[in-house]
């Protein structure tokens, strides 16, 4: 298992990141990206898991559920 951290500067960077992220990888992004129009829809449709950074407890809960599902499904 490993963690890839991507710091993008523009919404178009997301398309480039999709090309370098390995298969069977679980992408997590800040919830604000969901509201970037077409980019947000594409992220949502591709299975990105969004966390709300301003609500710490909710973010931790989402990450915990995601980690459990990742272990169960044997994905990164």
C-alpha positions, 0 to 999 in steps of 0.5 A, a space after each residue: 500500500 502507498 499514498 500518492 499526494 497530488 498538489 494541482 494548480 488548476 482544474 485541468 491538472 486533474 486530467 493529467 493526474 488521472 493518467 499517472 494514478 495506478 489502477 485499483 487506486 482510491 482517489 480522495 479529494 476535497 469536497 470543493 472540487 465537486 462544485 467545479 462544473 464539468 470537472 466536479 461531475 467527472 470526478 464524481 462519476 469516476 468514483 472520487 471520494 470527497 471529504 469536507 475538510 472544514 468538518 473534521 469529524 465527518 472527514 475522519 468518518 469518511 476516511 475510516 469507512 473508505 479504509 475499511 472498504 479498501 482493506 475488504 476489496 484489497 485496493 490501494 
